[in-house]
Amino acid sequence: MKHFVVVGLGYGDESKGGIVDWACEKAGPFNAVIRFNGGCQAGHNVVRPSGTHHEFSQFGSGTFSGVPTILSRYMMVEPLSFFREAEALEEKIGFDPIPMVSVDRECLVTTPWHVAYNDNQEALNGHGTCGRGVGATARFALEHPDDALRVGDLRDSNVLRRKLLALEEWAGPTLLEVNADYVEHVYRYFANRVILCDRAHLEWIVRTRRCVFEGAQGVLLDEWKGFHPHTTWSTTTFDNAVEITGDGDILRIGVVRTYTTRHGVGPHPTAGHGPQREILEEPHNHDSGSQGRFRIGAFDAVAHRYA
């Protein structure tokens, strides 16, 4: 098989990052890790045998093996946290990882105004959120396609300023204080640091190179096939990867645990049955943040068969 496509068959937290890291280290060589859904809410924890740990968010989980990252047009990009992650990664790998990243100009950009809007909506409806603004980014783009901020806009000061003003007006009064001038500066800097590309470049890559496609979240949260209303604003199945490759030579890898987990609200029929949290090591999952409680239950064969 040419390309590996890694997707979670649960509610997220299945160890997709660990599988991608293993593939790049042991099953390669691969020329790129392609992110094909979600955004900065991803938290793919990789721990190498040396003990080095990183929670991959917008960088591909093959970075430790020196495999470049491509953020495809289906990815939502958050430049502010991107630079924080880059700084943390540089301390671990000993060099600047940003030149290893290519970003499609069509990628939507998640801003502080999206985060603020997301928080306001969550306070009203209790839908469940990672609190990173990804849902609001997708919603705004659907409702206001002409004003949706994309990576390709970040080098044009006039377009960037106009779209940020539209976002600020849409988000309305928030408790979040945002320095718009600083945000604009960081966004322009981001556009000049990463490699900007387009879908034609990605199509060439998948025709001529071997890649790992790294999914985010899990199939049971899919915007089309998950259990509403507790779903994500992203296609978490293999569909986007198939669209990019033209259903080419791919190996589909669905990842599950031996027990079923879920962060936050939403259906989890086996929660509280089976293994107890006290005997399971979950160093990277906590009852904290916007998501709320991390729940554990017996392996849910029915749900995973559906996934």
N, C-alpha and C positions, 0 to 999 in steps of 0.2 A: 504494500500500500504506500502511496506517495505521501499524503497528508494525514496527520492525526487530528481528530476533532474531539475535544474533551468537554463533556457536558455533565452537570450534576443531575442525578435522578432523584433528588429530594427537594428540600426547601432551602438549599444552600448549605455551606459548611461541610461539604462532603470530602474535601481534600483535593479539589481540582488543581490547586497550585502545586501540591505535592506530586501529582501525576505528571503535570507539565514539566516540573523540575526533573523528575526521573527520566522522562522521555528525552529531554534535551541532553541529559548526562549519559544515558545508557542506550537509547534507541536511535540516536542520530546517525549521521549529522543532519541537523535541521538548519535552515537559513533564516528563519524568522518565526517569532511567536506573534500570531495575529489575534488581537482582541476583537470580538465581533458582537458584543452586546453589553448593556449596562454602562456603568460609569465609575466614578470615584468611590462609590459605596462598596466596591469589592474589597474583601479582606482575605487574600489568599496567603496563608501562612506556610512558609517553607523553612524547614530546619535542616541544615546540612549535617553530615556526620561529624564535622568539626564543632558543632554547636552553634554556628552562625545562624541567626534567625532574621527573617524579614517578612513583614506583612505586605505583600504586593497588592497595590491598588490600581495604578494606571500603567505601571511598567509590567511587561510580561514576566511570568514566573520562570522563564529560562535565562534571566539576566545573569544569575550566578555562573552559568555555563558559557557566557559570552554570546548568547543568541540575541540578535536585535529584536526590537519590538515594533510592530506596526499597529497603530490604532485605526481601524477601518471606519468607514462612514457610519456604521451602526453604533459606534462608541460615542458616549458623551464625555467631554473632556473638561476637567476643572484645573486651570493653570496654577492657581494659588497652592493647592495641595500637591500638585505635580512637583513643584520646586521643593516643597518640604520632603517629599518622598525621595527626590533625587539626592538631596543633601544626606539623608539617612543612608541611602544606598552607597553613596560615594565613600562613606566612612567604612563600609564593610568590604567593598571590592577594590578600593584603592585608586579608583579613577572616576572621572566624571561620566555618568551613564547617559546623559542627555543626547550626545551625538549618536547613540544607538537607537534613537526613537524617530520613527516617521509617523506623521499624522495626516490623515485625509482632510482636505480642505472642507469637505461636507460635514465633518463632525460637529454636532451641536456643542455649545459651550455652556457649562453650568456656572452660574454666577452667585455672589452672595445674596442677590435679590431672589433667586430661585430658592435658596436655602431658607430665607426668611418666610417666603410664601408657603413653602412646605411645612414649616413649623406652625404657622398660623392655621393651616388646614388640618393638621394633625390634632391640634388642640380642640378643634371643633368636632371632628368625626371619629378620632381614635382608630383610624384605618390600620396603623402600623407603618413605621418608616425607619430607615437608617439615619434620617436627619441630614442627608447630604445634598438634597435638592434635585435628585435625579428625576423623580416623578414630576416635579414642577417644570423641569426643563422640557420633558416630553410634552406635557400639557400645553405649555405656552407655545411650543412649535406647532402643535396641532391647531390651536385657536388663532394664532397670529403668525402664519408662516412667513410673511414678508418681513416681520420684525425679529424673527428667531436669529440669534447670534450664532454664527458658525466660525470655525477656525479660519477659514479663508477671509473672513471680514477683519481679522485682527491686525492686518498690515495697513488697512485703510482707515486713517484717523477719523475721517468724516462719517463713514459708515459705522464704525465702532461706537463713536459718541452718540449717534442717533439711536442706535439699537439699545445702548445702555440706558438712555433716557426713557425709551419706551418700556423697558423692563422695570425701571424704577417706578414709573407711573402705574404699571400693571400690579406690581407687588403691593402698592399702597403703604399706609403707615405701618411701620414695624418697630420692634424694640431693638433691631440690629442697626448699629451705626456703621455706615459704609463710606469709606473715603473713595469717591468715584475717580478722582485723579490718580490715586495710587493703583486702583484696579486697572485703569486704562493703561498705565505705564507697564504693569506686570504683563498684561495681555500682549502688548506690542513686543515686549522682550521675549515672551514665550514663542511668538510667531517667528522670531529671528533666531531662536536657539535650536528648535527642532527642525527636522526635515519635512517640509510640506510636500504632499503628493496628492494624487487623484486616483479615481477608480481604475483608470487605464493602467497606471503603474502597478496597482495591486493585482489586476488581471494578468499582467506580465509576470509578476512574481509567482503567482500560483500555477502558471503554465510552465515556468522554467526552473522553479526551485521547489524545495521540499519544506513544508511548514507545519507548525503545530498551531491549531486554532484553540484558544483558551476561552471557554465560556465563563459567565459569571452568574451567580445565584443558582437556581435550580429549576428543573422542568415544572415542578409542582407550584411554582410562583409565576409561570408564564402568563403574559398579558392576554393570550388567546385561549390557552388550554388549562390554566391554573384554576384554583377554587376561589371565585370572586366572592366578596370584594377584596379579599386579602391577597392581592396579587401585585406584581410589579409593572411598571410602564416600560417593559422591555421584552423582546422575544428571546426566551431563554432556552429554546429547543435548538436542534441542529439547523433550523431553517436558514438563518442568515449565512452560516458557513457554506451551506449548499448553494445559496444564491451567489456567493462570491466565487466558488469553485466551478459553478455550472454543473454541480453534481458529478464532479470528476472523480479521480482516483483517491478515495478517502477511506480511512478506518474510523468508524464511529466508536467512541469510548464513553460509556455511561458510568458514572462514578456513584457508588453508594457506600454507606458504612454498614457495619454489622448491627447497628441499632439506629433508630430514626431520631433526628433532632430537628428543632425549629426554634428560631429566634423570634420572640415577640408573639403577637396575637395571631389568630387564625386557626383553622382546624389542625388537630394533631391527635387522632383517635387513640394512639397507643401511649400517649404521654402519661407518665406515672406508673406504667407497667414495665416489667422487665428489669434491665440493669438500673442500679441506683447511682445517682450522681457522685455519691461519696466514694465509690470504688473506681470511678472513671477519671482518667487524667484529661482535663480540658483546660490547659493553661492559656489558651487563646480565645476562650469563649466565656463571657461573664454576664451576670444580670445587671447590666448597666447601659447607660446611654438611651437614645431614642427608641431603640428596638425593644427594650424591656427584657423580660425573663428569657433565659436560654433553657429550653425544655428538652428532655430526653425521654424516650420510650422504647419499647420493644421494636424490633424490625417490622415495619409495616409493609408486608408483602403485597397487599392489595394496592396501596398507593404507589409503590415502586413498580409493580407490574403495569399500572396505568401509565406511569411516567415512561 
